[in-house]
Amino acid sequence: MPESLAIAQVRKHINSHDAGTSKTSSGRSAAERFSVGWMVHTPATGRQRDNEIYFVTDDGELEETSAATDPAAYMKSVEQRFWQRRALFG
């Protein structure tokens, strides 16, 4: 999945669940590639930490978590669910 598509999917999700107050929906988003998709988040500025993290896998699944969750640990669980879906659905 291209980075631009992952970011667009996150923005669409935010706009459908939120009144548009999210920093990610306002264009301040960054995406980092991981083994089976993209981690999309609002870059931290100054003392502010990320507060929204989204994982979009290459098969289009989107998961939302907060910065309070360890992103590396959550990423591992996202990867596991991706491979489980692949095993079930080919």
C-alpha positions as CSV (number, residue, x, y, z in Angstrom):
1,M,0.0,0.0,0.0
2,P,1.4,3.4,-0.9
3,E,2.1,5.9,1.9
4,S,-0.4,8.4,0.5
5,L,-3.2,5.9,0.5
6,A,-2.5,4.9,4.1
7,I,-2.6,8.6,5.2
8,A,-5.8,9.2,3.1
9,Q,-7.5,6.2,4.8
10,V,-6.6,7.5,8.3
11,R,-7.9,11.0,7.4
12,K,-11.1,9.5,6.1
13,H,-11.5,7.4,9.3
14,I,-10.9,10.5,11.5
15,N,-13.3,12.7,9.6
16,S,-16.0,10.1,9.9
17,H,-15.5,9.6,13.6
18,D,-14.5,13.1,14.7
19,A,-15.6,16.7,14.3
20,G,-12.4,17.5,12.4
21,T,-10.5,18.6,15.5
22,S,-7.8,16.0,15.1
23,K,-4.3,17.2,14.2
24,T,-3.9,14.2,11.9
25,S,-6.9,15.3,9.8
26,S,-5.5,18.8,9.4
27,G,-2.5,17.7,7.4
28,R,0.0,17.4,10.2
29,S,0.5,13.7,9.8
30,A,3.6,11.5,9.3
31,A,3.8,7.9,8.1
32,E,6.5,5.4,8.9
33,R,6.7,2.1,7.0
34,F,6.8,-1.1,9.0
35,S,6.9,-4.7,7.7
36,V,3.2,-5.0,6.8
37,G,2.0,-1.5,6.5
38,W,2.2,2.1,7.8
39,M,2.1,3.7,11.2
40,V,0.5,7.1,10.8
41,H,0.7,9.7,13.6
42,T,0.9,13.4,14.4
43,P,4.5,14.4,14.8
44,A,5.4,15.5,18.3
45,T,6.2,19.2,18.6
46,G,8.0,20.7,21.6
47,R,6.8,19.1,24.8
48,Q,3.7,17.7,23.2
49,R,3.7,14.0,22.5
50,D,1.8,12.1,19.8
51,N,-1.7,11.4,21.0
52,E,-3.1,9.4,18.1
53,I,-1.4,6.5,16.3
54,Y,-2.9,4.6,13.5
55,F,-1.7,1.4,11.9
56,V,-2.8,0.7,8.3
57,T,-1.8,-2.7,7.0
58,D,-1.1,-3.6,3.4
59,D,-4.5,-5.4,3.2
60,G,-6.3,-2.2,4.3
61,E,-7.1,-2.9,7.9
62,L,-6.9,0.2,10.1
63,E,-6.3,0.1,13.9
64,E,-6.2,3.1,16.2
65,T,-4.2,3.4,19.4
66,S,-2.9,6.1,21.7
67,A,0.7,7.2,22.4
68,A,0.1,5.8,25.9
69,T,0.4,2.3,24.3
70,D,3.9,1.2,23.4
71,P,4.0,1.5,19.6
72,A,6.6,-1.2,19.1
73,A,4.6,-3.7,21.1
74,Y,1.3,-2.8,19.4
75,M,3.0,-3.0,16.0
76,K,4.0,-6.6,16.8
77,S,0.4,-7.4,17.5
78,V,-0.8,-5.7,14.3
79,E,1.8,-7.8,12.3
80,Q,0.5,-11.0,14.0
81,R,-3.1,-10.2,13.1
82,F,-2.1,-9.4,9.5
83,W,-0.3,-12.8,9.1
84,Q,-3.3,-14.6,10.7
85,R,-5.7,-13.0,8.2
86,R,-3.3,-14.0,5.4
87,A,-3.3,-17.6,6.6
88,L,-7.1,-17.6,6.8
89,F,-7.9,-15.8,3.6
90,G,-4.8,-16.5,1.5
